[in-house]
Each structure stands twice: as C-alpha cells, then as structure tokens.
Amino acid sequence: MRNINEDTITQAVLASMDGCGDKRLRTIMTSLVEHLHSFAREVKLTEDEWFQAIKFLTEVGHITDDKRQEFILLSDTLGLSMLVTAQSNTKPAGCTESTVFGPFFVEGAPEYDNGEDISNGAKGEPCFVQGQVRGNDGEPIPGAMIDVWQSDENGFYDVQVPAKSADLHEHRARGKLRSGADGRFHFRSILAQPYPIPHDGPVGRMLEALGRHPWRPAHLHFMIQAPGFETLITHVFRNGDRYLDSDAVFGVRSTLIADWVRHKAGTAPDGTRIAVPFYTLDFDFVLNPAGAAR
C-alpha cells in the first residue's frame, strides 16, 4: 500500500476489508466504496468541493436533535428513502402501498377509543376519518393497532411546537386506536393541509440551490400493525392538492390519493352538531400477511 494513486486506491481500500467477518456488511461497504470512487472520478471532484460536502454533512449532524432529524430530510429529499421503501415493500396486487416514514413519528402517542377526537386542540377544520383494516383475502382484521399523525393547519407537527416545559410534551393531531371486531375504525381530527418540510437548515439551502421547493401535499400518516401481518407505513394524500406531482420527498402513489369530502355545517358522522363546515375521509387499508409470497 506504499504506491497508492488515483488508479490503485479503490482496490487498496477493498483489500483492506478482507478481514471483515460480516458478509452483508462487506457486500454493502464494497459497493459503497466502488460507487463513491466512481462518482468522484466521473465528476472529477475537487478538494474544495469535497470539503464543502463534508461541511454540509457536518451541519446536517449539528442541527439534528430529538425533535428534528435532518438526515432523514436529506434522505427523503434525495429520493433515497422512497427508493429503499419501494424496493423493500413490494406487495401482492390489492394490498395498500407503503410510502416514506418521515421524520415526525414519535413513540408514546396516547391511545384513543374509536370515535374520539385525536386533534387535542390542534388548529384546523374538523375532519372525520373512517375505514376498515382487512387482509388481502378480504377478511377484516380486528384489534389492529393504528398509529396516525399529521400537521396542523399551519403546517407544524406537535413535536415542532415548543413544549410548555422541558419534561412536558403535549401530543396533538397524533394518536393510536384499534380496529374493532369488524376491522373498522373511526376518529375525529383536522383537515390535512400541504406544508413545507423544515427548510431553514442545510437541506433547505440545498433545495434552494437546486431550484426545488420544500412542499409536501396534504396527507395523513398511518402505521398499522397486526399479528400475522406485515407492518404498513403509509400516507393518505388529499386529492386535488397542488403538490401531488412535485412532492419534495417523492412519496406520492396514485393508490394513496383519496377524496376529502366537504360538508356544510350540520350533523357530523358521529351524531354531533357542527356549527362550521367539516370534512370526511373514508379509506380502507389492506395488509399483506407476514411471510407471504411477493
């Protein structure tokens, strides 16, 4: 390794991994090194450009904390998250498609009974959501755990809002509920609205430099888990949104677009009287059995 140059360095790095006992790790790292070196050669990467890249990644790390995951934003906006999601979640026809997880899921969301209001004071127009969780054989799935989360009308998730105290976080427009014996679920929340991903950091500056916008179309996040079935992580997108064809994180799939129906003030689906216009969304989810052939 004493005569390393631009032509021999790749093989030298690969040879240095001969002692790696983890076959999968070695496969991944070998391909990563080969592609990185090929990229640097193809674009004739300069020292200054590589220094700027290192500075950029350092800034991504510095801004990341327990409430903001800039590395996920970077992966999302480069399409890498969606690529990995797509190739890892091929399903039989009829199953609900997966999409990106996003950076705003949190553990420990409160659990609600069907019919309750998960908005917990989050600002937005009233919206009533219902649907059914089924297997791909059409049979309802009772007791499925449904995580749902969304932004408020101003485009902020609860974790982006400063907490009242260091040890107190208030969950809003976020919760868990279980499907009933017939696989059905229903809850009240607020109308989904488009919003920009956080763009006041290095990823935002990257998007601006590339002439891209940071906006996501209106959507609800869902994660659905049930014994004997693959976990489903997906969104439901609001039909008619101006950003459906230019989602900043490339997460839209046509099968996940649904109609939010507007209703005049009056009697809501839960029987209560609503003094303002409200919306309804009806969307069913079809899960793939665990270990099923793809």
N, C-alpha and C positions, 0 to 999 in steps of 0.2 A: 504493500500500500504506500510505497515511497514515491511512486511516479504517477500520482493522480492528476488527471487533466479532464477537460470537458468531455472527452470521448470515453474515458475509463471509469469515471466516478460512479456512474449508475451501477455497473457490475460490482464495484467495490462495496457499495452500500448493501446491495442484495446479498453478497457473500458474507457480510458481517452478521447476517441473521441466520446463518447456518445452524446455530445452537438453539434456536427457538423451538421449544417443545410443543407449543400450541399451534397445531396445523392450520386452524382457521385464522388465527392472528397473523401467522406468517403469510398466508394467502392474501389477506387484506392489505398488510403492510407492503408486500412485494408489489402489488398492483398500484397502491398509492404512490410509492416511490417512482415506479416506472412512469405513471401518468404525470406526476408533478415535474419530473425531469424533462419529459417530452414537452410539456407545456412551456417550461422555461426556455427550452431550445427553440420551440416553434415561434414564440413571440419575441425571442432574443431579449429576455428580461434583464433590465439593468440593475445595478446595485441600488441606485436611488429608488427605483420602482419597488424593489423588494423591501427596502427599508420602510417605504410608505405603507406597504401591505402589512408589515409587522406592527407598525404604529397603529394602523386601523384595527387589527385584531386585538391589540393591547387595549385600545379604547373600548372595544366591544366587551372585553372582560371587565374593565373597570366600572362600566355603567350597569353591569348585571348584578342584581341582588335578589332577595327573596320575593320581591314584588315585580321585578322586570327581568325578563330573560332575553337579552339582546342576541344571544347566539341562536335561539330558536327563531327570532325575527330574521336573522341573516339567512339561516337555512330555508325558512319559508319563502323569503323574497327572491332567493336564487332558484326556487323550484325544487330544491333537493328534498325538502320534507315531503312534498306531494309525490315526487318520484319514488321515494322509499315506501311511502304509504301505498301507492298504487301497485307496486310490484310485490309488496308483502301481503296484500289483501285481495287477491283475485278470488272471486266467489262465483258460485253457480248462478245462472240466469234467474232473476226474480228476487235475489237477496238484495237488501239495501246496501248501497255502495258506501265505502269509507272515504273520509277525507281528513285533512290535517287536524292534529290535536290542538294546536295553537298554544300560546304562552300563558293563558289566563285561567286554566283549570287549577283548583285548589282542593286539597284534602279537607275533610271535616265539614263539608257543607251540611246544613240542617236537613233533617228528613221531614217530609210533609205527608199528610194524608191526601188521597185523591180529592180534587176539588178545591184545595186550599190555594191561597194567593202566595206565590213564591217571590213576588217582587219586593215585599217587605219595605215598601216606601220608595223604591227606585222610581225615578221620574219617567213617565211615558204614558201613552194612551192605553186604555185597558185592552187586553187581548186574552182570549180563552182558547186553550190548546187541548185537543183530544186526539186519540188514536188508539191503535192496537199493536201489540207486540206478538208476532207469530213466527213459527218455524217455516222453512221453505216447503213444508208439506201442507201448509195452510192451518195447522193446528195452533190455537192460541197458547201463549207461554205465560202462565200465571207466576206471580212473585218475581218478575224480572226487576232488577234494580236499575232505575233510570236516573242518571245524573243529567241535569240541564243547567246551562248557564248562558248569560247574554249580557250585552252592554245596556246602558240606559239610553234615553233619548238624546243625550249629549255625546254619546259615543264612548262612554267610560265604563269599564268594568269596576265592580266594587273594590277590587284589590288596587285599583289606580287612585282611589279616593283616600286621602289621608285619614288614618284611624283617629278616633277620639282620644285614645291613649296608646302607649307603646304596646300594651298587652291586650288590647281590645279591638278586634276587627268585626265589623258588622256585615254579615252576608246579605247581599241584596241581588235580586234577579238571578238567584242561584239556589239550587236545592236538589234533594233526592226524593223520589217517590217510587212505589212499587206498583206493577201492573196487577189488576185484580184477577179473580178466578177465570174470567173470560179473556184475559190478556189486555184488557182495556185500561187506559189511564186518562186522566184529565186534570188540568190545573189552570189557574189564572196567573197571568204575568203582564208584561207590557209589550207594545208593538215593537218588533225588531226594526232597527234603523241602520243605514250604512254608517260606517265610521272609519277614520284613518287609523292604521296601526301607529304605535308610538314612532314619531319621526323627528324627534328633537335630539337624536343621538347619531352615532356613526352610520347606522343603517339608513336613517333618513337622509343623511348627506350623500350616501351612495346612490339612493334612489334619485335624488335631485340631480346629481351629476350625470345620471343615465337618462334623464328626461322622463322619469317614471313618476306616477302618483302613488300615494300610500294608502289608497282607499280600499276597503272591503265592502262587498254588497251586504245588505241586511240579512241576518241569519240567526238561528238558534243553534247552540251546541248541544249535542246529545252524546252520552256514553251509556250504553246499555249492556248489562251483564246478567247472565242467567246460567245456572248449572247445565252442563252438556252442550253449551253453545259458545261459539267464538264471541269475544267481546267486540262490540260495534262502537267505533268512534266516528262520528259523522256530524254534519250540519244539515239544517233545512233552510234553504235560501228563499227569500221573498221574491216572487215573480214580479217582473216589471222594473226591478232595480237597475239603475243606470250603470252599475259597476259589474254586472253579471259577466260581461265579456272582457273585463280588464281587472279582475280580482288581483290585488297586489301580491297574494300568496298562491295564486293558481289553484285554488281549492274547489272551484265550482264544477259540479257534474250535473248534467241536464236532468237526471232522475231525481235529484235532490231539490229541484225547484218546485215550489208549491204556491198556491194562491192564499193570501191573507184576505179574507172577505170582510169588507166594511159594512157595518150595520148602523142604522140610526139609533139614537138614544131610545131606550125601552127595556124590555125584559131580556136579560142575558141568558146564556145556556144553563147557568146554574140556578135560574129562577129569580135572581135578584134584579132589582130595578136599577138601571144605569142611566144617569142624567146626562151623559155625554156619549157621542158616537163610540163604538167599540169594534173590535175585530175578532174574527175566529179563524183558527187554523186546524185542519183535520189532516193528520198524516200518520200512516201506518209504517211500522218497521218490521222487516223480515230478517231473522237471524240465520246464520249458517251453522249447522251442527258442528261441534268440535270434532276434528279429525276427518271431516267429510272430504271426499274426493273433489278436486277443483277442476 
